Amino acid sequence: MSTVIRTAARSLTRTMPRSSNAQVVPSKATVGATMKVNESKGLKKGTRVYWRGDAADSGIITETSWAAVTITWDNGQVASVHHGDMREIQRVATKSHTVQWQP
């Protein structure tokens, strides 16, 4: 499943590491916690980031440039994201990852 973030000049497709029945909905939890362009430009290699603040969906910044960062996600996907398109990316996990054990 993919979600597409559209801006005036470009779009970003993000493959979600969820089951096929997952729903992609705008997250109200990210309001006020979204990454701004200046914060994105200040990211360094090795910084851990989270998709919509989800601790179960994180990655590492592997490259930076004047225009974008490259994120290697824990699910194996690699994405180059323009600084202006980092609204869905957060530096801090705001949603905990819960594992349920079933006998």
ROBA-732114 format. One line per field, with one value per residue: residue number from 1; x, y, z of N, C-alpha, C in turn; chain. Coordinates in pm, whole numbers, plus 50000, padded with zeros to 5 digits. Layout:
N
nr <- c(NUM/...) .
n.x <- c(X/...) .
n.y <- c(Y/...) .
n.z <- c(Z/...) .
ca.x <- c(X/...) .
ca.y <- c(Y/...) .
ca.z <- c(Z/...) .
c.x <- c(X/...) .
c.y <- c(Y/...) .
c.z <- c(Z/...) .
kette <- c(A/...) .
END
This chain:
103
nr <- c(1/2/3/4/5/6/7/8/9/10/11/12/13/14/15/16/17/18/19/20/21/22/23/24/25/26/27/28/29/30/31/32/33/34/35/36/37/38/39/40/41/42/43/44/45/46/47/48/49/50/51/52/53/54/55/56/57/58/59/60/61/62/63/64/65/66/67/68/69/70/71/72/73/74/75/76/77/78/79/80/81/82/83/84/85/86/87/88/89/90/91/92/93/94/95/96/97/98/99/100/101/102/103) .
n.x <- c(50085/50051/50103/50041/50191/50114/50246/50268/50456/50561/50545/50540/50581/50515/50586/50395/50463/50263/49987/49777/49521/49539/49460/49505/49504/49469/49678/49592/49748/49994/49974/50116/50347/50485/50758/50955/51096/51347/51425/51445/51658/51862/51909/52121/52343/52265/52069/51774/51447/51086/50793/50509/50533/50531/50654/50696/50753/51013/51321/51656/51849/52043/52172/52235/52148/52148/51890/51738/51680/51798/51632/51670/51453/51343/51212/51343/51300/51405/51405/51412/51361/51233/51318/51099/50890/50872/50673/50531/50718/50884/51103/51082/50933/50589/50391/50361/50502/50327/50335/50154/50116/50018/49905) .
n.y <- c(49884/50224/50567/50885/51192/51506/51800/52135/52115/51855/51501/51253/50916/50680/50369/50175/49980/49803/49571/49451/49544/49786/50125/50446/50746/51098/51221/51351/51368/51460/51729/52035/51907/51860/51837/52110/52298/52418/52265/52014/52059/52072/51815/51537/51279/50952/51018/50917/50885/50914/50788/50966/50978/50720/50466/50210/50238/50339/50504/50571/50861/50867/51011/51353/51660/51985/52001/51777/51484/51151/50867/50561/50322/50106/49887/49827/49983/50265/50613/50927/51239/51556/51860/52030/51852/51711/51696/51474/51335/51274/51359/51249/50972/50955/50780/50483/50156/49867/49534/49244/48951/48626/48318) .
n.z <- c(50000/49924/50002/49875/49878/49783/49642/49515/49307/49300/49389/49649/49696/49936/50054/50258/50546/50626/50676/50404/50451/50572/50654/50521/50665/50726/50981/51284/51501/51425/51392/51458/51528/51305/51072/50983/50705/50768/50991/50871/50694/50876/50959/51030/50903/51010/51190/51354/51228/51215/51058/51054/51329/51429/51621/51531/51268/51140/51035/50910/50850/50569/50374/50294/50134/49973/49883/49960/50171/50219/50320/50477/50534/50801/50697/50468/50245/50049/50044/49885/50003/49956/50125/50169/50174/50409/50600/50704/50840/51146/51419/51665/51824/51852/51882/52049/52006/52018/52115/52097/52274/52193/52300) .
ca.x <- c(50000/50128/50034/50105/50184/50127/50269/50244/50549/50608/50474/50623/50510/50575/50532/50365/50495/50147/49913/49702/49396/49568/49400/49588/49420/49548/49702/49576/49853/50112/49952/50203/50470/50540/50892/50966/51207/51473/51461/51487/51791/51958/51926/52254/52349/52254/51954/51655/51322/50967/50682/50392/50560/50506/50777/50709/50782/51121/51432/51778/51896/52169/52237/52174/52192/52082/51751/51664/51748/51767/51597/51663/51353/51371/51152/51426/51273/51489/51331/51471/51250/51268/51301/50963/50793/50900/50564/50487/50833/50909/51228/51048/50818/50476/50303/50441/50486/50276/50339/50064/50152/49903/49951) .
ca.y <- c(50000/50346/50693/50985/51327/51594/51942/52205/52078/51717/51412/51153/50793/50610/50235/50152/49843/49749/49467/49502/49605/49910/50245/50565/50861/51208/51206/51472/51367/51527/51872/52102/51832/51830/51888/52228/52295/52448/52149/51909/52093/52053/51673/51480/51135/50870/51059/50832/50959/50830/50820/51008/50958/50581/50398/50085/50273/50437/50489/50646/50950/50813/51112/51485/51756/52114/51990/51661/51384/51013/50789/50416/50277/49976/49781/49806/50084/50385/50725/51059/51327/51698/51925/52084/51743/51635/51717/51348/51277/51334/51316/51184/50882/51001/50663/50369/50030/49767/49397/49160/48809/48536/48180) .
ca.z <- c(50000/49917/50020/49792/49931/49668/49660/49388/49201/49302/49480/49716/49724/50050/50071/50399/50584/50698/50605/50290/50492/50646/50600/50532/50695/50779/51124/51364/51603/51376/51388/51554/51546/51173/51050/50898/50610/50837/51074/50779/50644/50984/50991/51004/50877/51130/51272/51339/51204/51225/50970/51133/51472/51466/51662/51454/51129/51149/50943/50940/50745/50517/50291/50298/50032/49987/49839/50010/50253/50183/50439/50463/50631/50861/50616/50350/50143/50051/49987/49882/50037/49952/50255/50179/50181/50531/50697/50763/50908/51277/51484/51792/51815/51932/51898/52092/51934/52111/52068/52174/52273/52193/52318) .
c.x <- c(50089/50041/50110/50082/50208/50153/50249/50333/50587/50523/50573/50537/50585/50508/50517/50394/50384/50081/49827/49570/49417/49501/49495/49494/49509/49561/49689/49685/49976/50094/50037/50334/50535/50675/50889/51090/51340/51519/51511/51628/51899/51980/52065/52242/52342/52138/51837/51533/51206/50860/50558/50410/50544/50637/50801/50748/50888/51231/51547/51809/52032/52243/52163/52229/52119/51932/51671/51747/51710/51746/51595/51573/51387/51312/51229/51406/51369/51412/51413/51355/51299/51238/51159/50855/50808/50790/50522/50598/50854/51039/51202/50928/50708/50375/50391/50409/50445/50279/50249/50106/50026/49954/49906) .
c.y <- c(50122/50465/50796/51121/51420/51737/52007/52152/51930/51631/51310/51031/50718/50475/50209/50006/49777/49640/49531/49567/49734/50028/50361/50683/50973/51196/51340/51481/51444/51678/51938/52030/51800/51898/52003/52216/52317/52333/52035/51934/52073/51908/51625/51332/51060/50907/50964/50921/50861/50880/50845/50979/50816/50509/50269/50112/50383/50408/50578/50736/50899/50910/51244/51569/51886/52103/51882/51581/51247/50937/50642/50366/50138/49860/49756/49907/50203/50496/50851/51157/51472/51762/51980/51979/51659/51648/51589/51279/51350/51279/51239/51093/50933/50889/50546/50246/49924/49630/49315/49015/48725/48394/48090) .
c.z <- c(50000/49949/49940/49856/49813/49712/49524/49276/49196/49395/49535/49741/49831/50063/50220/50434/50664/50615/50496/50330/50572/50576/50621/50551/50746/50930/51194/51469/51557/51368/51497/51575/51412/51154/50950/50810/50681/50925/50985/50726/50749/51023/50951/50972/51008/51221/51247/51325/51199/51129/51057/51282/51521/51496/51584/51309/51127/51048/50986/50821/50699/50428/50309/50183/50055/49958/49909/50109/50199/50313/50401/50574/50681/50783/50487/50240/50161/49981/49994/49899/50037/50087/50274/50193/50308/50637/50768/50845/51040/51335/51611/51770/51907/51955/51938/52009/52036/52046/52157/52162/52281/52203/52204) .
kette <- c(A/A/A/A/A/A/A/A/A/A/A/A/A/A/A/A/A/A/A/A/A/A/A/A/A/A/A/A/A/A/A/A/A/A/A/A/A/A/A/A/A/A/A/A/A/A/A/A/A/A/A/A/A/A/A/A/A/A/A/A/A/A/A/A/A/A/A/A/A/A/A/A/A/A/A/A/A/A/A/A/A/A/A/A/A/A/A/A/A/A/A/A/A/A/A/A/A/A/A/A/A/A/A) .
END
